[in-house]
Amino acid sequence: MLRREILKYLTGVAAAAVVPSALPAQASGAYTAPRLSEAQPFSHDALLAHARDLAKQPYQARFEVPVAWQELDYDQYRAIRFKTKTSALWTGTNTPYRMDFFHPGLYFPHAVQINVVEGDMAQRVEFDLNLFEMGEIVPDLPSGGALGFSGFRLRTELRKPGQFHEFFVMQGASYFRAIGRDHVYGLSARGLAINTADGAGEEFPDFTEFWIERPEPGETDITVHALLDSPSTTGVYSFLVKPGTDTDIDVMAHVIPRADINHVGIAPLTSMFLFDETNRNRFDDFRPAVHDNDGLQIRNGNGETLWRPLANPTRLQVSSFVDNNPAGFGLMQRADKFSDFADLEALYHKRPGLWITPKGDWGRGSVTLVEIPADREIYDNIVAYWRPRNGLKAGEEYQFGYNMSWGKDAPDPLPVAQVLNTRIGKRFRGGYIAAIDFAPNAVLPEDLEDLTIHLASNRGTHSDGILQRNPETGGPRLAFTFDPEDASAVEMRAQLRYNKKMVSEVWLYRWTAAT
């Protein structure tokens, strides 16, 4: 999915989304409050009942905004700016959050409805062009009827008292993003994935309407409810969002299929990986690496921690890590120094990872990784999700609870040495050499000779490997050579053990021949 261009726009307006908690009228202009509709009763139970009723009816395609909005070009779309300083919801109140709204058009032809909940009553936020600054290049646009918005963002005093920084955005299909205190936006999450990389074609369920509960003064979290709808399913999602150094989100998803769904992705994550030290030779770029995240981490039901470096393959590839009741999984970013990327604009070293911790019994299935060939960083080419083994059945109701942690590391790390980096390159004598750097960890012995190397591959040949201490990281480096021989793809696995116990993550890698 191409969303990088619009992300540049959203990143650009982020600076404008940092405003003082109180604004003198003479300095900022009069406050233009968003208009709210007449209050209507609201409850989660009623919303769930509505989704159940929808699931029994044929899918109704959503209306599209007027053509004039859809035909905006990128520069025109950018020239329409929400008046963050004077039109954000709850400005000038003691509510600890502010809410901004995004206009529809261009990449967002469908509008969504946004409601504000206080107690057991909800009011719809009415679309109003007066909430936006219209640049000179913007044509006349119709604004009558139930036009609606394309999404919203939330801000709070995340970094400094008196200043409201954005940390959470929901916009487009069922996509949303969050960041912690010192991060910049990177990967996205989705409500649900259906038929990803499937020959039948992917279906993108939409969040069609939102209900945001207004927090009381002093509250540190905020709750968002969303109605999901698509040809195959309906559902209700509730997000308890807790911003901070890492932003945590507790999710409860009720999914009610209209039809049988064999290939469904729970807690799907979407990211970008262009190149790093494993495929650097394919890109003529001044930067040493370009990616939102560099690996898929899994804690499986057997107590192992797996690390699978991400790849930008020359052909579509799908990897399935079969499991029963996974402890967690996520797309992580372990490269966290400016020198890892040397990019002062994209700031890839400040992009977060996203860790999913399931709640309850998720049963049998697989953590699935989809890697799509990409030649530019504007494309999101990485998808990861949990795929239940038996899919979802029409007419039944499913609940999936999970926690999302948007930050640097997975919560409660296990006592094993993490994989820091993977480097692969050709040998002048033929074949390849791989170097895997592990982080220092108290579970590792002082003498590396006391470690045993467990190395395997499904094709070709490989050396036994050697261990040396990396003087920069202080941890061990495992280096080995391998020859794929006639294989077009080789699956490799490596792990360090001490006294027969696992003391490192399991490094998994799929080498593919570049064609």
C-alpha positions in Angstrom: 0.0 0.0 0.0 1.3 3.5 -0.9 0.8 5.8 2.0 4.3 7.4 2.4 3.3 10.5 0.5 0.5 11.2 2.8 2.6 10.4 5.8 5.0 13.1 4.7 2.1 15.5 4.9 1.0 14.3 8.3 4.6 14.5 9.6 4.8 18.0 8.3 1.8 19.1 10.1 2.9 17.4 13.3 5.0 20.5 14.2 1.8 22.6 13.9 0.1 20.1 16.2 2.3 21.2 19.2 0.4 24.0 20.8 0.1 25.6 24.3 -2.7 24.4 26.5 -4.2 27.9 26.6 -4.2 30.4 23.8 -4.8 34.1 24.2 -7.4 35.2 21.6 -5.4 38.1 20.5 -2.4 35.8 19.7 -4.2 32.9 18.0 -7.5 34.2 16.7 -11.0 33.4 18.0 -11.7 29.7 18.8 -13.9 28.1 16.2 -15.4 25.2 18.1 -16.4 22.1 16.1 -20.2 21.9 15.8 -21.8 18.9 17.6 -25.1 17.3 16.7 -28.0 16.7 19.2 -27.0 14.1 21.8 -28.1 10.5 21.4 -27.9 7.6 23.8 -24.7 5.5 23.5 -23.5 2.3 25.0 -21.0 -0.4 23.9 -23.7 -3.0 24.1 -25.9 -1.1 21.8 -23.0 -0.6 19.3 -22.3 -4.4 19.4 -26.0 -5.1 18.8 -25.9 -2.8 15.8 -22.8 -4.7 14.4 -24.7 -8.0 14.9 -27.6 -6.6 12.9 -25.3 -5.4 10.1 -23.7 -8.9 9.9 -27.1 -10.4 9.0 -27.6 -7.9 6.2 -25.9 -7.8 2.7 -22.9 -5.4 2.7 -23.7 -1.9 1.6 -20.8 -0.1 -0.1 -20.0 3.2 1.5 -20.7 6.4 -0.3 -17.9 8.4 -1.8 -17.2 12.0 -1.2 -17.9 14.4 -4.2 -15.7 14.0 -7.2 -14.1 17.4 -6.6 -12.6 16.2 -3.3 -11.4 13.0 -4.9 -9.7 14.8 -7.8 -7.5 17.0 -5.5 -3.9 16.5 -6.3 -1.3 16.0 -3.7 -0.3 19.6 -3.4 -3.9 20.8 -3.2 -4.6 18.2 -0.5 -1.7 19.4 1.5 -2.8 23.0 1.2 -5.9 22.2 3.3 -4.9 22.4 6.9 -6.8 21.8 10.0 -6.7 24.9 12.3 -5.0 23.1 15.1 -4.4 26.2 17.3 -8.0 27.4 17.1 -10.3 24.6 16.2 -9.2 21.5 18.1 -11.9 19.8 20.1 -11.6 20.5 23.9 -9.3 23.5 23.4 -9.5 25.9 26.4 -11.0 23.2 28.7 -9.5 21.1 31.5 -9.8 18.0 29.4 -6.3 16.5 29.2 -6.5 15.8 25.5 -7.1 17.6 22.2 -8.6 16.2 19.1 -7.9 17.3 15.5 -9.7 16.2 12.3 -8.6 15.3 8.8 -10.5 16.3 5.7 -11.4 13.6 3.0 -10.3 13.5 -0.6 -7.3 12.2 -2.7 -6.3 8.9 -1.0 -9.4 9.0 1.2 -12.5 8.9 -1.0 -14.7 7.6 1.9 -15.7 9.8 4.8 -16.1 8.5 8.4 -18.3 9.8 11.1 -16.8 10.9 14.4 -18.7 11.1 17.7 -17.8 12.4 21.1 -19.1 10.5 24.1 -19.8 12.0 27.6 -21.5 9.7 30.1 -24.0 7.6 28.2 -24.7 10.2 25.5 -22.9 10.8 22.1 -22.8 13.8 19.8 -21.6 13.7 16.2 -18.9 16.1 15.1 -20.3 17.9 12.1 -18.0 18.5 9.1 -17.3 22.2 8.7 -14.9 23.9 6.2 -14.4 26.7 8.7 -12.3 24.3 10.7 -9.6 24.3 7.9 -7.3 26.8 6.3 -7.7 26.6 2.5 -4.6 27.4 0.5 -4.8 29.5 -2.6 -4.3 26.5 -4.9 -7.4 24.7 -3.4 -10.4 24.8 -5.8 -14.0 25.4 -4.6 -15.2 22.3 -2.8 -18.7 21.2 -1.9 -19.3 20.8 1.8 -23.0 20.2 2.2 -24.7 17.1 3.5 -23.1 14.4 5.7 -19.6 14.8 4.2 -17.7 13.7 7.2 -14.0 13.5 7.9 -11.2 11.0 6.8 -10.0 10.5 10.4 -8.7 12.2 13.5 -5.6 12.5 15.7 -5.2 12.9 19.5 -2.8 15.1 21.4 -1.8 15.4 25.0 0.9 16.8 27.2 3.3 14.0 26.2 6.7 15.7 26.5 6.3 19.0 28.2 3.6 20.5 30.5 1.5 23.0 28.7 2.2 21.7 25.2 0.0 19.2 23.4 1.9 16.7 21.2 0.2 14.2 18.9 0.6 10.5 19.6 -2.3 8.7 17.9 -3.9 8.8 14.5 -6.7 6.9 12.8 -7.1 7.5 9.1 -7.9 5.3 6.1 -9.5 1.9 6.1 -8.8 0.4 9.5 -5.3 1.8 9.8 -4.0 3.6 12.8 -0.6 4.6 14.2 0.8 5.6 17.6 4.1 6.8 19.0 5.7 7.2 22.4 7.3 10.3 23.8 10.5 10.3 21.8 9.4 8.6 18.6 8.3 9.7 15.1 5.6 7.9 13.1 6.7 4.7 11.3 4.8 1.5 11.1 1.0 1.2 11.1 -1.5 -1.2 12.6 -4.9 -2.4 11.3 -8.1 -3.6 12.7 -8.2 -6.8 10.6 -6.5 -8.2 7.5 -8.4 -10.5 5.1 -6.7 -12.5 2.2 -3.4 -10.7 2.5 -1.1 -11.8 -0.4 -3.9 -14.2 -1.4 -4.6 -14.9 -5.1 -8.3 -14.1 -4.4 -7.3 -10.5 -3.8 -7.0 -8.7 -0.5 -10.0 -7.2 1.3 -9.5 -4.1 3.4 -12.2 -3.7 6.1 -13.0 -0.1 7.1 -13.5 1.6 10.4 -16.6 3.5 9.3 -17.6 5.4 12.5 -15.8 6.3 15.8 -16.9 7.1 19.3 -14.3 8.8 21.5 -15.0 9.0 25.2 -14.1 12.5 26.6 -11.6 11.9 29.5 -12.2 13.5 32.8 -9.6 16.0 34.2 -6.5 14.2 35.4 -7.2 11.0 33.5 -4.2 9.5 31.7 -5.9 7.3 29.1 -8.6 7.8 26.5 -11.0 5.3 25.0 -11.9 5.0 21.3 -14.7 2.7 19.9 -14.9 1.9 16.2 -17.4 0.1 14.0 -15.8 -2.2 11.4 -17.5 -3.1 8.2 -16.5 -4.9 5.0 -18.1 -7.4 2.5 -17.0 -10.3 4.7 -17.4 -9.1 8.2 -18.6 -6.5 10.7 -17.2 -5.9 14.2 -16.7 -3.5 17.1 -13.2 -2.5 18.3 -12.5 -0.7 21.6 -9.1 0.9 22.2 -7.9 2.0 25.6 -5.0 4.3 24.7 -2.3 5.1 27.3 0.3 7.6 26.0 3.8 7.8 27.6 7.4 6.9 27.0 5.9 3.9 25.2 2.3 4.2 24.2 0.2 1.2 25.2 -3.1 0.3 23.7 -5.4 -2.4 25.1 -7.6 -3.7 22.3 -10.8 -5.7 22.5 -12.1 -6.8 19.1 -15.5 -8.3 18.5 -15.6 -9.8 15.0 -18.8 -11.0 13.4 -18.3 -12.5 9.9 -20.9 -12.3 7.2 -19.2 -15.0 5.3 -16.6 -17.7 6.1 -13.1 -16.2 6.2 -10.4 -18.8 5.7 -7.5 -16.3 5.6 -7.8 -13.7 8.3 -5.1 -11.7 10.1 -5.6 -10.7 13.7 -3.6 -7.7 15.1 -2.0 -7.0 11.7 1.0 -4.8 11.4 2.2 -2.9 8.3 5.7 -1.6 7.8 8.4 -0.7 5.2 11.7 -2.3 4.7 13.9 -1.3 1.7 17.5 -2.3 2.5 20.1 -2.9 5.2 23.5 -4.7 5.4 21.9 -7.9 3.9 20.9 -6.4 0.6 22.8 -3.0 0.5 24.3 -3.9 -2.9 21.0 -3.5 -4.7 20.5 0.2 -3.9 22.6 3.2 -4.9 21.8 5.4 -1.9 23.8 7.6 0.4 22.2 6.0 3.5 23.5 2.7 5.0 19.9 1.5 5.6 16.3 2.5 5.0 13.5 0.8 7.0 10.8 1.4 9.6 11.6 -1.9 11.3 14.3 -4.5 10.9 12.9 -7.7 12.3 10.0 -9.8 13.3 10.3 -11.0 16.9 8.2 -13.9 18.2 7.8 -15.4 21.6 6.2 -18.7 20.9 4.2 -21.1 23.0 7.3 -23.3 23.6 9.2 -20.5 25.4 11.5 -19.6 22.5 12.3 -16.1 21.3 12.7 -16.0 17.6 14.2 -13.2 15.5 13.6 -13.1 11.8 15.4 -10.2 10.0 13.2 -8.6 7.5 13.9 -8.8 3.8 13.0 -7.0 0.6 12.8 -10.0 -1.7 12.9 -10.0 -5.5 9.7 -12.1 -5.4 6.7 -12.1 -3.0 7.4 -14.4 -0.1 5.2 -15.5 2.8 6.6 -17.1 5.9 4.4 -18.9 8.5 5.6 -19.6 12.0 3.2 -22.3 13.4 2.4 -21.9 17.0 -0.1 -22.7 19.8 -1.1 -19.8 22.0 1.8 -17.4 21.2 3.1 -15.3 24.0 3.6 -12.3 21.6 5.0 -11.0 18.4 6.0 -7.7 16.8 7.8 -5.8 14.2 10.7 -4.2 16.0 13.4 -1.6 15.2 16.7 -2.5 16.8 18.8 -0.1 14.7 18.4 3.0 16.9 21.5 5.2 16.2 21.5 8.1 13.7 24.6 6.5 12.1 22.5 3.4 11.3 20.6 5.5 8.7 22.3 8.9 8.4 18.9 10.4 7.5 18.1 13.8 9.1 14.6 14.0 7.4 13.1 10.5 7.8 14.6 9.9 11.3 14.4 6.2 10.9 16.4 5.7 14.1 13.5 7.2 16.1 10.8 5.0 14.7 9.1 2.6 17.1 8.6 -1.1 17.1 5.1 -2.5 17.9 4.7 -5.5 20.2 1.5 -7.5 20.4 0.7 -9.4 23.6 -2.4 -11.7 23.2 -4.9 -11.9 26.0 -6.7 -15.2 26.6 -6.5 -18.3 24.5 -5.7 -17.7 20.8 -5.3 -21.4 20.1 -3.5 -22.8 17.1 -2.4 -20.9 14.1 0.7 -19.1 12.8 2.4 -15.8 13.0 2.5 -14.9 9.3 5.0 -12.6 7.6 4.4 -11.2 4.2 7.4 -9.5 2.4 6.6 -7.8 -0.9 9.3 -6.6 -3.4 9.8 -2.8 -3.3 12.1 -0.4 -5.1 11.2 2.8 -3.2 10.6 3.7 0.4 7.2 5.1 -0.3 5.7 1.6 -0.3 4.6 -0.4 2.7 5.8 -3.8 1.8 5.9 -5.7 5.1 2.8 -7.2 6.8 2.7 -9.4 10.0 -0.3 -10.9 11.7 -1.7 -13.9 13.6 -3.6 -16.3 11.4 -6.0 -18.6 13.2 -5.6 -22.1 11.8 -9.4 -22.6 11.3 -10.3 -19.2 10.1 -13.6 -17.6 11.0 -17.1 -18.9 10.4 -20.1 -16.9 9.1 -22.7 -16.2 11.8 -20.4 -16.8 14.7 -18.9 -14.1 17.0 -15.2 -14.0 17.9 -13.4 -12.0 20.6 -9.7 -11.2 20.4 -8.1 -9.2 23.2 -4.5 -8.0 23.0 -2.1 -5.3 24.2 -0.1 -3.1 21.8 3.1 -1.6 23.0 4.5 1.1 20.7 8.2 1.5 21.7 11.7 0.3 21.4 11.6 -3.2 23.0 9.0 -5.9 23.8 7.8 -5.6 27.4 9.3 -7.9 30.0 12.2 -9.2 27.8 13.3 -12.8 28.4 16.8 -13.4 29.7 18.4 -14.2 26.4 20.9 -12.3 24.2 19.1 -10.4 21.5 20.2 -10.3 17.8 21.4 -6.8 17.1 22.2 -7.1 13.4 22.7 -9.4 10.5 25.3 -8.8 7.7 25.6 -11.0 4.6 27.9 -10.7 1.6 29.6 -12.7 -1.1 33.0 -14.4 -0.6 35.7 -14.1 -3.2 36.0 -17.9 -3.2 32.4 -18.4 -3.8 29.4 -18.7 -1.5 28.5 -16.2 1.2 29.5 -15.1 4.7 27.0 -14.2 7.4 27.8 -12.3 10.5 25.3 -12.2 13.3 25.8 -9.8 16.2 24.3 -10.7 19.6 23.8 -8.2 22.4 25.7 -8.6 25.7 23.6 -10.3 28.3 24.2 -11.5 31.9 23.3 -15.1 30.9 26.3 -15.3 28.6 29.5 -16.8 30.0 32.6 -14.6 30.2 34.5 -17.0 28.0 32.9 -17.3 24.6 34.5 -20.7 24.2 32.0 -22.0 26.7 29.2 -21.3 24.3 28.0 -23.9 21.8 26.8 -22.9 18.4 23.6 -24.6 17.0 23.5 -23.9 13.3 21.4 -25.5 10.6 20.2 -25.0 7.1 17.7 -26.9 4.9 19.7 -26.7 1.7 23.3 -26.2 0.6 26.2 -26.4 2.9 27.6 -24.2 5.7 30.6 -24.0 8.0 30.5 -24.7 11.7 30.8 -21.0 12.6 33.1 -19.1 14.9 32.5 -16.8 17.8 34.4 -13.5 18.4 33.6 -10.6 20.7 32.5 -7.5 19.0 34.6 -4.7 20.5 31.8 -2.1 19.8 28.8 -3.9 21.2 30.6 -6.0 23.8 28.5 -9.0 22.7 29.4 -12.1 20.7 29.5 -12.2 16.9 28.7 -15.5 15.1 30.3 -15.7 11.7 29.9 -18.6 9.2 30.0 -19.3 5.5 27.4 -21.0 3.5 27.0 -22.1 -0.1 23.4 -22.4 -1.4 24.7 -24.6 -4.3 21.8 -25.0 -6.7 19.1 -23.8 -4.3 17.1 -20.6 -5.0 16.2 -20.3 -1.3 17.8 -21.5 1.9 16.3 -21.4 5.4 18.9 -21.0 8.1 18.7 -21.2 11.9 21.2 -20.3 14.6 21.3 -20.2 18.3 23.8 -19.9 21.2 23.6 -22.3 24.2 25.4 -22.5 27.5 25.3 -25.6 29.6 22.6 -26.9 27.2 20.4 -23.9 28.0 19.2 -21.3 25.4 21.1 -18.1 26.0 20.3 -16.3 22.8 17.3 -15.7 20.5 16.8 -18.1 17.7 18.0 -16.4 14.6 16.0 -17.3 11.5 16.9 -16.2 8.0 15.6 -17.0 4.5 18.3 -16.4 1.9 17.0 -16.0 -1.6 18.9 -15.8 -4.9 18.7 -12.3 -6.4 17.2 -12.4 -9.9 
